Amino acid sequence: MKKLALSTLAATLSSAALAAPETYVIDGTHTLPRFEYSHFGYSTQLSRFDKTSGKITLDRAAKTGSVDVTIDARSVDTGYPLFNEHIQGEDFFDTEKYPTITFKSDRLKFDGDRLAAVEGDLTVKGVTRPVTLTVTSFLCMPHPMLKKDACGANATARIKRSDFNMGKYAPYVSDEVTLTIPVEAVKQ
C-alpha cells in the first residue's frame, strides 16, 4: 500500500512538472499591432502602433495560460505625422487621458495542440469590451539568434470603434475595424 501511494505521488509530481506554465515577455521590436478600416469606401487604410509590451503565460500541456498586452496609443503610426496627432485627439484615441490600450485574457482556446483563439477584455479609451482574437498562426521553438525559447502568433478580431466611443465620421469612415496583433515573445 505504501509503495502504491509513493508511486502515485511520484507520478503526480512528475506530470505537474511537465505541465508547468512558462512565462514569455513580449518582444516590442516584433510586436506591432495594426488596425485597418475603410476610408469613405475609397480604400482600406492601415495603421500600426510602434510600442507594445506585456507578457504571455502558457502551459501547453494543460492548454491554459494568460495574455497581458499593453499598447502605447501615443505610438500610433498612420504614415502621416499630422494624422497621427489627429487620431490621438478627443474624438478618437484621446491619448492625453487614455495613453494606453490593453488586452487581458486568461481564456485560451486550443484546437488539439494549436492555439486557436484568445478570449479577453480589450480596453480602449477607458471602455472595456469582450473581444475574441482568432489565432491564424502559432509557433513555439528555440529562437535561432537569442538561443532561448520563443513563441509567436498572429491574431485578429473585428471590432466597432463606436463601442469604444470613437465612432466619429461613421459610417463614411467604417465603424468596423480589423485589429491584427502579430506577437513575438521570449521565454523569461
N, C-alpha and C positions, 0 to 999 in steps of 0.2 A: 504494500500500500504506500509506504514511504517513497519507494522508487518511482511509482506512478505519479505521485504528487510532484516530486522533483522533476520528472520528465515533462510534465505538463507545464510547470513553472518555467523551465528552460525553453520550451517551445514558445510559450507566450512572450518571454523576454526577447527571444530571437526574432520572432515576427514583428514585435514592436520596434526593434532596431531597424529592420528592413523598411518599415513604413514611417520612418522619421521625416517630419516636414523639413524642407530645405528653404532657406531664405535667399532671394536674389535681389540685388539692388539695380534699379533701372539705370541704364546707360543713356544719359541725356544727349549724347552725341549721335545716337542711333535710334532715338525715340522722339519723333517729330509728328505729333498728332496734326491731322489736317481736316478741313471741312470744305464741302462743296455744295453749291446751290445754283439754281437757275437765275440768271440776271435778265429780267424782262422777257424771258424766252429766247433771247438772242444767243446766249452761250451759257455754258456751265463754268462758273468761277471756282477756282481752287486756291485756298489759303492755308497756312500752317502756323503752328506755334513752335518757337525755337528753343524754349526752355521747359523741360519736363523732369520731374523727379518722382521718387517713390520706391516701393518695394513690392515684391510678389513672394508669397509663401506658398510652397507647392509640396504636396505629398502625393506623388504619382501612384504609389501602391494603394493608398486609401482613397484616391481620387477626390481629394479635398484640397482646400487652400484658401488664400485670400489675395486680394489685389488692392493696392492703395496708390493711386496716381494723383499727382498734383501738377497742374499745368499753370505756368505763369501767363495769365491772359495779356499782360503788357508786352509779351514777346510775340504777339501776332504779327505775321508777315504776309501781306497781301501782294507784295511785289511793288508797292507804291507807297512811299512814306506818308503822304497826305491822307490816303485812305486808311492806313494803319491808325492814324490819330482819330479819324472819323469814327471808325467802328469801336474805338476804345471809349467813346463818349456815352452819355447817359442813355441814349436811345438803343444802344446795343450792349457791349460788354460792361460799360461803366466801371472801368478799371480803377478809377480813383477810390470808389467804395468797395469794389469786389475784385481785388487784384489776382485772385486765383480761381481756377476751375478744378473740381475734384471728382474723382470716380472711386468709390469704395465698394468692395464686394467680399463676401465670404461664401458665395454660392457659385461654385464652378460646376459645369455640366460636362461630362465626358461621354463620348461615343466609343466604347471599347477603351483603348489606351490613349485615344486622341482627345485633347481638349476641344470641345465643340462650341461652348458658349460660356459667357460670364454674366450672371445677373447681378446688378448692383444699383447703386444710387449715384446719379450724376447731379452735381450742384454747379449751377451757372447763375451768376448774378444774384446769389443768395437764395435761389429757388432749387429745391431738391426734388427730383423725379426718378422713378424706377426706370432703368434702361437695361436692355439685354444686348450685349455685344456678341455678335456672331463671329466666331474664330474661323478664319478662312485658311490659315496655315499655323502650324505649331511644331516647334522642334527644340529639343534639348540635346546638347552634346558638348564635348570639351571644346572650348574656344581655341582655335589654332594659333592665335597670337598671344592671348593672355595666359594660356596654359591653366585655365580654370574652367569649371563647368559653367555653361551659359544656356539660357533659354530665349527663344524669340517667337513672336507671333504677330499676325495681322488680325485685327478685329474691327468690325464695322457695325454701325447702328444708324437707323434713320430716326431723327428727332424733329420736333417742330420748335422753331425758335420762339413762337408765341407762347409756348408752355413755360418759357423761361423769361417772360417779359421783354422779349427782343423782337417783337413782330412788326416793327415799323416797315412800311412800304409793301407789306404783303397784301395781295397776292402777286403784285408785279415782280418783286424780288421774292422768290419762292419762300414759303413758310417752312417747307420741308428741307432739311439739311442732312446730308450724309456725313457722318463723323467716322473717320478712319484713324485707328491708333496702331501704327506699326511700332512694336516694342521689342527692345532687346534688354536683357537683364543678366547680370553676372553674379554667380553664387558668392555669398559672403564667406 
